[in-house]
């Protein structure tokens, strides 16, 4: 077990491109700390990874007259509002490391409070600061078993990253494992929804407390949050409470679900933007950022004393 644990800790950043990206978070935070304002952070998941080209954003900002700025992104796969809260708190909320503008890219299911949070082990292993554990337990992880899994993941790398090891092994010995797993999960999800409908019990109303917390965290740390509803091959319906929650906190909501020049054929895998669409979207969001910067709403460039 000790040998496995040492191997897991050494191999953690090389397990896949997502873990390699997560290992870069402290470096990205350091670069923001050392860079001039305005400092812009894109925070999201694979939708933003495949939807935002940083060089295109920088070039478009320069074309619009914003030549001196810093643009970074933190986009771990499969994350949602819960993960973004703890990523931001751990790596970007300290004085001097707070971005001036944070751009959140989301679709409908990323905004709902999930109990327990999705991918609990990864949250504990890579995103949660131990100083935030009491707050996490009180607000997001009330179940004892889930709390134990969260803490075990923080200290035990083999346990925290066990799911990706399982996926690697099963993918190597079972042809089509990933596709089959996704198909089975969809079947089980539909069956669960059908059983709930037949039972006659209304599903509990979704809540959005974590979106409120994220928006207010930006406000408290002096960052301005721009929450962009991102395009998909189909026009999806956002929860109306989300826009109200964002605007009540003084942040900006952008409806980017439909952008000129981006159509259903611009999503090669049926979910993520292709080459043409990502360039169009990057320029679109850069124009929104330029307008925000010109309005002098971003935090001043002065740095706090150390």
C-alpha positions as CSV (number, residue, x, y, z in Angstrom):
1,X,0.0,0.0,0.0
2,X,2.9,2.4,0.8
3,X,4.5,1.7,-2.6
4,X,1.1,2.3,-4.3
5,X,0.6,5.5,-2.5
6,X,4.1,6.8,-3.4
7,X,3.5,5.9,-7.0
8,X,0.1,7.6,-7.0
9,X,1.6,10.8,-5.6
10,X,4.4,10.8,-8.2
11,X,2.1,9.9,-11.1
12,X,-0.7,12.2,-10.1
13,X,0.1,15.1,-12.5
14,X,0.6,12.7,-15.4
15,X,-2.5,10.6,-15.2
16,X,-4.2,12.5,-18.0
17,X,-4.3,16.0,-19.4
18,X,-6.9,17.1,-16.9
19,X,-4.7,16.2,-13.9
20,X,-1.7,17.8,-15.6
21,X,-3.8,21.0,-15.9
22,X,-4.9,20.8,-12.2
23,X,-1.3,20.6,-11.2
24,X,-0.7,23.9,-12.9
25,X,-3.2,25.9,-10.8
26,X,-0.5,27.2,-8.3
27,X,1.6,28.4,-11.3
28,X,-1.4,30.1,-12.9
29,X,-2.1,31.8,-9.6
30,X,1.5,32.9,-9.4
31,X,1.4,34.4,-12.9
32,X,-1.7,36.4,-12.0
33,X,0.0,37.6,-8.9
34,X,3.0,38.9,-10.9
35,X,1.0,40.4,-13.8
36,X,-0.4,43.8,-14.4
37,X,-4.1,44.6,-14.4
38,X,-6.5,44.0,-15.9
39,X,-6.1,40.4,-14.9
40,X,-8.8,38.1,-16.5
41,X,-9.4,34.5,-15.5
42,X,-11.6,32.1,-17.4
43,X,-13.1,29.6,-15.0
44,X,-15.1,26.6,-16.2
45,X,-14.9,23.1,-17.6
46,X,-14.4,21.3,-20.9
47,X,-16.9,23.6,-22.6
48,X,-14.7,26.5,-21.9
49,X,-11.5,24.5,-22.6
50,X,-12.8,23.8,-26.1
51,X,-14.7,27.1,-26.5
52,X,-12.1,29.8,-25.6
53,X,-8.8,30.3,-27.4
54,X,-6.7,32.5,-25.2
55,X,-4.6,33.8,-28.1
56,X,-7.7,34.8,-29.9
57,X,-9.0,36.6,-26.8
58,X,-5.7,38.5,-26.4
59,X,-5.6,39.4,-30.1
60,X,-9.2,40.7,-30.1
61,X,-8.7,42.7,-27.0
62,X,-5.6,44.3,-28.5
63,X,-7.5,45.1,-31.7
64,X,-10.2,46.7,-29.5
65,X,-7.5,48.8,-27.8
66,X,-6.9,46.7,-24.7
67,X,-3.3,45.9,-25.3
68,X,-1.9,45.4,-21.8
69,X,-3.8,42.7,-19.9
70,X,-3.3,39.3,-18.5
71,X,-5.5,36.3,-19.6
72,X,-5.5,32.9,-17.9
73,X,-7.8,30.0,-17.7
74,X,-8.7,27.2,-15.2
75,X,-10.9,24.6,-16.9
76,X,-10.8,21.2,-15.3
77,X,-13.1,18.7,-17.0
78,X,-16.6,17.9,-15.6
79,X,-16.6,20.7,-13.0
80,X,-19.6,22.7,-11.9
81,X,-20.5,25.5,-9.5
82,X,-19.4,23.6,-6.4
83,X,-15.9,22.9,-7.7
84,X,-15.5,26.5,-8.9
85,X,-16.3,27.8,-5.4
86,X,-13.5,25.8,-3.8
87,X,-11.0,26.2,-6.7
88,X,-11.4,30.0,-6.5
89,X,-11.2,30.0,-2.7
90,X,-8.0,27.9,-2.6
91,X,-6.0,29.4,-5.5
92,X,-7.3,32.9,-6.3
93,X,-9.1,34.5,-3.3
94,X,-5.9,35.6,-1.4
95,X,-4.8,39.2,-1.6
96,X,-2.8,39.9,-4.7
97,X,-4.0,36.8,-6.5
98,X,-7.6,37.8,-7.1
99,X,-8.3,38.4,-10.8
100,X,-9.9,41.7,-11.8
101,X,-12.5,39.8,-13.9
102,X,-13.6,36.2,-13.7
103,X,-15.5,34.7,-16.7
104,X,-17.7,31.7,-15.8
105,X,-18.9,29.6,-18.7
106,X,-21.9,27.4,-17.9
107,X,-24.9,25.5,-19.2
108,X,-28.1,24.6,-17.3
109,X,-27.0,21.6,-15.2
110,X,-23.8,23.3,-14.0
111,X,-25.7,25.8,-11.9
112,X,-27.9,23.5,-9.7
113,X,-26.9,22.6,-6.1
114,X,-26.0,18.9,-6.2
115,X,-26.1,17.0,-2.9
116,X,-23.6,15.4,-2.5
117,X,-21.3,17.3,-5.0
118,X,-20.4,15.5,-8.2
119,X,-16.9,13.9,-8.2
120,X,-16.6,14.1,-4.5
121,X,-13.1,12.4,-4.4
122,X,-11.6,14.8,-6.9
123,X,-13.0,17.8,-5.0
124,X,-11.3,16.6,-1.8
125,X,-8.1,15.5,-3.5
126,X,-7.4,18.5,-5.7
127,X,-9.7,21.5,-5.0
128,X,-10.6,21.7,-1.3
129,X,-8.3,23.6,1.0
130,X,-8.4,22.0,4.5
131,X,-9.1,25.4,6.0
132,X,-12.4,25.4,4.1
133,X,-13.4,21.9,5.2
134,X,-15.6,23.0,8.1
135,X,-17.5,25.3,5.8
136,X,-17.8,22.6,3.1
137,X,-19.2,20.1,5.7
138,X,-21.7,22.7,7.0
139,X,-23.0,23.8,3.6
140,X,-22.3,21.2,1.0
141,X,-21.4,17.7,2.4
142,X,-23.7,17.0,5.4
143,X,-23.5,13.2,5.2
144,X,-20.8,11.4,7.4
145,X,-19.8,8.9,4.7
146,X,-19.3,11.7,2.1
147,X,-17.3,13.7,4.6
148,X,-15.1,10.7,5.3
149,X,-14.5,10.2,1.6
150,X,-13.7,13.8,1.1
151,X,-11.0,13.8,3.9
152,X,-9.6,10.4,2.8
153,X,-9.2,11.7,-0.7
154,X,-7.3,14.8,0.6
155,X,-4.7,12.7,2.4
156,X,-4.8,9.4,0.4
157,X,-3.8,9.9,-3.3
158,X,-4.6,6.2,-4.2
159,X,-8.1,6.6,-2.9
160,X,-8.7,10.1,-4.2
161,X,-7.7,9.3,-7.8
162,X,-8.9,5.7,-7.7
163,X,-11.7,6.3,-10.2
164,X,-9.4,7.3,-13.0
165,X,-7.2,4.2,-12.3
166,X,-10.3,2.1,-12.5
167,X,-11.3,3.8,-15.8
168,X,-7.8,3.3,-17.3
169,X,-7.7,-0.4,-16.4
170,X,-11.3,-1.2,-17.6
171,X,-10.8,0.8,-20.8
172,X,-7.7,-1.3,-21.5
173,X,-9.3,-4.7,-21.0
174,X,-12.9,-4.0,-22.1
175,X,-13.4,-2.6,-25.6
176,X,-15.8,0.2,-25.7
177,X,-15.9,0.6,-21.9
178,X,-16.2,4.5,-21.9
179,X,-19.0,4.6,-24.4
180,X,-20.9,1.8,-22.7
181,X,-20.5,3.4,-19.3
182,X,-21.9,6.7,-20.6
183,X,-24.8,4.8,-22.3
184,X,-25.6,2.9,-19.1
185,X,-25.5,6.0,-17.0
186,X,-28.0,7.7,-19.3
187,X,-30.3,4.6,-19.2
188,X,-30.2,4.6,-15.4
189,X,-30.8,8.3,-15.2
190,X,-33.9,8.0,-17.5
191,X,-35.1,5.0,-15.5
192,X,-34.8,7.0,-12.2
193,X,-36.7,9.9,-13.7
194,X,-39.4,7.5,-15.0
195,X,-39.8,5.8,-11.6
196,X,-40.1,9.2,-9.9
197,X,-42.8,10.3,-12.4
198,X,-44.8,7.1,-11.8
199,X,-44.6,7.4,-8.1
200,X,-46.6,10.6,-8.3
201,X,-44.1,12.5,-6.1
202,X,-42.9,15.8,-7.3
203,X,-39.2,16.2,-7.7
204,X,-37.7,18.7,-5.2
205,X,-37.3,22.1,-6.6
206,X,-33.8,22.9,-7.7
207,X,-31.8,25.4,-5.5
208,X,-29.1,27.8,-6.5
209,X,-27.4,28.7,-3.2
210,X,-24.0,27.9,-4.5
211,X,-24.3,30.2,-7.5
212,X,-25.2,33.0,-5.1
213,X,-22.1,32.1,-2.9
214,X,-19.8,32.2,-5.9
215,X,-21.1,35.5,-7.1
216,X,-20.8,37.0,-3.7
217,X,-17.3,35.6,-3.2
218,X,-16.2,37.5,-6.3
219,X,-17.7,40.7,-4.9
220,X,-16.1,40.2,-1.5
221,X,-12.6,39.7,-3.1
222,X,-12.9,42.7,-5.4
223,X,-13.3,40.7,-8.6
224,X,-16.1,41.2,-11.1
225,X,-17.8,38.0,-12.3
226,X,-19.1,37.7,-15.9
227,X,-21.4,34.6,-16.1
228,X,-21.8,33.5,-19.7
229,X,-24.5,31.0,-20.7
230,X,-22.6,29.0,-23.4
231,X,-23.7,27.7,-26.7
232,X,-24.7,24.1,-27.4
233,X,-25.9,22.4,-30.6
234,X,-29.5,23.1,-29.4
235,X,-30.9,26.2,-27.6
236,X,-31.2,25.2,-24.0
237,X,-33.3,27.0,-21.4
238,X,-31.5,28.5,-18.4
239,X,-33.1,28.6,-14.9
240,X,-34.5,32.1,-14.5
241,X,-33.3,32.1,-10.9
242,X,-29.7,32.0,-12.0
243,X,-29.8,35.3,-13.9
244,X,-31.5,37.0,-10.9
245,X,-29.0,35.6,-8.5
246,X,-26.1,36.8,-10.5
247,X,-27.5,40.3,-11.1
248,X,-28.6,40.7,-7.4
249,X,-24.9,40.2,-6.4
250,X,-23.9,43.0,-8.8
251,X,-22.3,40.6,-11.3
252,X,-22.9,40.5,-15.1
253,X,-25.0,37.8,-16.9
254,X,-24.4,37.3,-20.6
255,X,-26.8,35.2,-22.8
256,X,-24.3,33.7,-25.3
257,X,-26.4,30.6,-26.1
258,X,-26.9,31.7,-29.6
259,X,-24.1,33.6,-31.5
260,X,-24.1,34.6,-35.1
261,X,-22.0,32.3,-37.1
262,X,-22.3,29.3,-34.7
263,X,-24.8,26.6,-35.7
264,X,-25.5,22.9,-34.8
265,X,-22.9,21.7,-37.3
266,X,-20.1,23.5,-35.4
267,X,-20.1,20.9,-32.5
268,X,-18.2,17.9,-33.9
269,X,-18.9,15.7,-30.9
270,X,-22.4,17.0,-30.2
271,X,-21.4,19.0,-27.2
272,X,-18.1,21.0,-27.5
273,X,-17.4,23.7,-30.1
274,X,-15.2,23.0,-33.1
275,X,-12.4,25.1,-34.6
276,X,-14.6,27.8,-36.3
277,X,-17.0,28.1,-33.4
278,X,-14.3,28.5,-30.8
279,X,-12.7,31.4,-32.7
280,X,-16.1,33.2,-33.0
281,X,-16.9,32.7,-29.4
282,X,-13.5,33.8,-28.2
283,X,-13.9,37.1,-30.2
284,X,-17.4,37.5,-28.9
285,X,-16.4,37.2,-25.2
286,X,-13.3,39.4,-25.8
287,X,-15.7,42.2,-27.1
288,X,-17.7,41.8,-23.9
289,X,-14.5,42.0,-21.8
290,X,-13.3,45.1,-23.7
291,X,-16.6,46.9,-23.0
292,X,-16.3,46.0,-19.3
293,X,-12.8,47.2,-19.1
294,X,-13.6,50.5,-20.8
295,X,-16.4,51.1,-18.4
296,X,-13.7,51.1,-15.7
297,X,-15.7,48.5,-13.7
298,X,-12.7,46.2,-13.2
299,X,-10.7,46.5,-10.0
300,X,-7.9,49.1,-10.1
301,X,-4.4,47.8,-10.9
302,X,-2.9,48.8,-7.5
303,X,-1.7,45.8,-5.6
304,X,-2.1,45.3,-1.9
305,X,0.8,45.7,0.4
306,X,2.6,42.4,1.4
